[in-house]
């Protein structure tokens, strides 16, 4: 545990804010969002809880800032993973690249899965505008990266795919990480069909969604005009 004197200079304030974010990130990784309170963050960083409020309006604001940083790192990794698939329109390979990147970011997944129900419930309008502005920037980067690998899909489809990806993480992550009691019950043979494998189910669902969008863009096969006319003239 570190002990700090009150920060007064801009550099000191920035250092203190980063120390709080680092402490929250460590606790989220090891304890899970349900077990991370403002008190535990303050203790971990060596501050009184009241002093944390000098830098962040709430625990949820801290979580949002951790999420923004994790999202930026995830997008950078995914951009690199998709680069070799440029122009491929390969649903399976793109789905695998996305799945691998998501599975490698568990803290991101738990924060995303709690975003609407927990994190966004206790922040100011100003904070929400700041966060949603960051989300827009991330969405643009992701659409560009996906379009590079899936050039058949226009931006409107890719934005729809992003919504689907968000919904998949939000739904599958908590299903694959149940409470200890639920996990114990799911070990029983009769409940095997209810078990969720996050990476397997994510890959399968992402692949199907991409294939669905691609199939919508396939040209419709029509019967030749002369054959249609000839058939009609027989009646």
Phi, psi and omega in degrees: 000135179260149176242131185242147165278162182300130180281136181234322181275153180307319180294321179292321179295317178297320178297318180294316179300317181293324178296321178295317179296319179296319179296316179297318180297318179297316181292320178299320181294321186265329188251335185088151189299324182295338184254007181254112179251170176296325177298316182292324176296314181299315179298319184295326183267349178086035179234158169286149180304320181298329180286333178298327180294345175292338187245335181219141183288336183195168173302320183293327175296321176298314180300319179298318180293322175296318180298318179300314180296316180295323180294318178299318179294319179297314181298319179299317179295320181291322176302317179294322182291328182276342184304316179293347181262014182305128176076005189279328188053033183267100184300319183294314182292319179295317178299320180293319179297317179295314181300313180301319182291322181290315180299328181283359182233066185296325179295320176302316183296316181292326177290317178298319182293339180256006189298302185287325186274336185234300194293318183282001183274350186219051176225158181282165177298321179300316178296321180295319178298316179300316182293313182295329175296318176297319179299320178299318178297319178295318181299320179297315178298317182292318178300317179296318181292318179292321180295327177299319181273334183234066186295344177292338186265128176285171184301321181299319178294320183291327175294320175297321177296321178299320177298318179296319179297317177300316180296323179294315178297314181300323182275316187281328183300306179294329176296323181277351180229067182287173176296160179305320180294314179297320179298320180295318179295321182292346176289342179292139185305322184292344180257011180306321180296344181269354181285145180240130172258112188301309184292317181296312183289326176298311182299315181298314182292317180298317179300316181294321179296314179298315179299322178297314178297318180295320181295328178294337182263359176288140179296139178285130179276120180248150177291144178304144185299319182292327178292319179298315181295319181296318179296319180294325183287346181283345184257000000 
